[in-house]
Amino acid sequence: MATSPIEFIPDASQDDAVPSTTLDIEARRHQIFPVLGSAEIKRMHRFGQVRRFADGEAILEAGRTAFGLVVVLSGRIAVNRFDGLGNTWPVVEHGPGQFGGEVAQLSGRPALANANAVGPVELLVISSESLRALVIAEAELGERIVRALILRRVGLLETNSGGPVIVGPRGHGRIHHLQSFLAANGHPHTVLDPQTDSQAADLLALYQPSADELPLVVCPDGVVKKNPSLAEMGRCLGMLPELSEDKVWDVIVVGAGPAGLATAVYAASEGLSVLALETRAYGGQAAASARIENYLGFPTGVSGRALAGRAFVQAQKFGVEIAIPAPAARLICDTYPLQVEMCGSGTRLKARSVVLSCGARYRRPSLANLKQFEGRGVYYWASPIEAKLCKTEEIILVGGGNSAGQAAVFLAGHAAKVHMVIRGAGLAATMSSYLIERIAATPNIVLHTHSEIVALEGDEDGLKQVRWRDRQTGNEENCDVCRVFLFIGADPNTGWLGDCGVDVDDKGFIRTGFDVTKAQCHANFAHGVYPPDLPARAALETSVPGVFAIGDVRANSTKRVAAAVGEGAAVVSQIHAFLANLPAEQRG
């Protein structure tokens, strides 16, 4: 296998301090495919069951078999890549003391490869639930197992092994939409162009999709879907599990950005049952940051994707149920337990407490045909996928905040020139000084102040030209640019909370703690006189008991990753206090 880049995996050889940039398979084979000792396997027996398989018998089937870990006690198992189109390639053979699985097995998702017995085989089969118990109870052994599972996922990402196959014409906007979703969630996938791949052409000839039915997606189990929604993709891959309306969770976390993931990790590690609902991809807006250099403990910086990826695995390790994509449609507060109603299905999920870490929605400029070019020249994200698209091209990036600065520096390493367009006179008021200095030192970033985009032009193939205006002179200029990146801020994602009556400020951000008390006083009493009989309220609790808000969506919060993580951790103690004060019959 070739060397593989790492996006979110800690380099174990460097005490997890700095993310590695490449994965040398041969150099780290002892970590990727460790051989466990007899004493270690003996300790693992209490977490699983011994099963026997005959020569050639299927042990795992891609897209179908959900399991935790299979440890080889005797014999050998052959693991093969399978792409849903019937193609297989050998990956590895595991012998005694080795185990099969990758990081998806922490949450019980289906296998991404096939595995068959080579001769008679005896295995220790461990369920996902028992695997999580094992890695917590056996800390040193658990560290070796989790590291191996993560590194195997990295290998799958690099070689596009397992996962869905996306089939459609090159440059199709919907293909980019699906690719971006899968890449943001660290899921391997393959894209085939029917113009250059015979199997892709045969598939289109067989299914004869209309233009609106492209692209086709082949799930790992071989099921073919026409232009699937993100929810259909989530179900296809096991990322969006069936959620029961009967179960009552201790905590439902709405939003899996840094704040939400911090809550999920701390709450689950302290024994609370946690469900995290995420609309698009774990990590939120922080995952779009190419490099965060002011986060404590990472002196050389860490990418947003790396930080989010580590937190995501950590949450799964402690048993957090994470559903993606799972947008919430409504919060119902006139009943207890509280209820979160899901978009589309109308499913109502019950919880003793709800944490709102739903962040913000990307702000879109008022351009008539903006939606036409989204994913086909206009992007709100700067991941390696988008970076490849703009290689050697001139591009435009709009925005003057830290996220815009980080994206500009990252994209400058790929694009021929980055035109950075801002409405103001400079960056000092909105961007950290270290980023301003880095932008000034990057020769292919050109800053255009007092400027704004006024028109987008193109055709069915995508964006072709951009017109911008100098706000001081009124002069307009056309630029033959095919890629525009928009980082112009975001609005709080609180429109779905209206039925619950969660108190928000005039900009839509959620009030908590003393801000709620103060607002209630001003609304009901003259001159801000605060009566002594208002109910006590935790610092991160909203106007609705049992509903908390953290991170960017909270009014007066510090819009920094470290602050979001801190609030995510702090809210857990306030949840414990709330649950402890419930009537006995409501504690569960």
RAVEN-V168020 format. One record per helix or strand of 2 or more residues. SS is the DSSP state (H for helix, E for strand). FROM is the first residue (numbers start at 0). LEN is the number of residues. Records with the same first field share a line. If there is no record, write none. Layout:
SS: FROM-LEN  FROM-LEN
This chain:
E: 3-2  21-2  48-5  57-3  68-14  87-7  98-2  112-14  163-4  188-4  215-3  223-3  247-7  273-5  320-4  327-5  337-5  347-9  359-3  377-2  393-5  416-5  444-4  450-9  461-9  475-4  483-3  489-3  546-3
H: 11-3  28-4  37-10  102-5  127-10  138-21  172-12  197-10  210-3  229-8  257-12  283-5  303-14  369-4  383-6  401-11  432-8  494-3  512-12  525-3  550-3  560-20  583-3
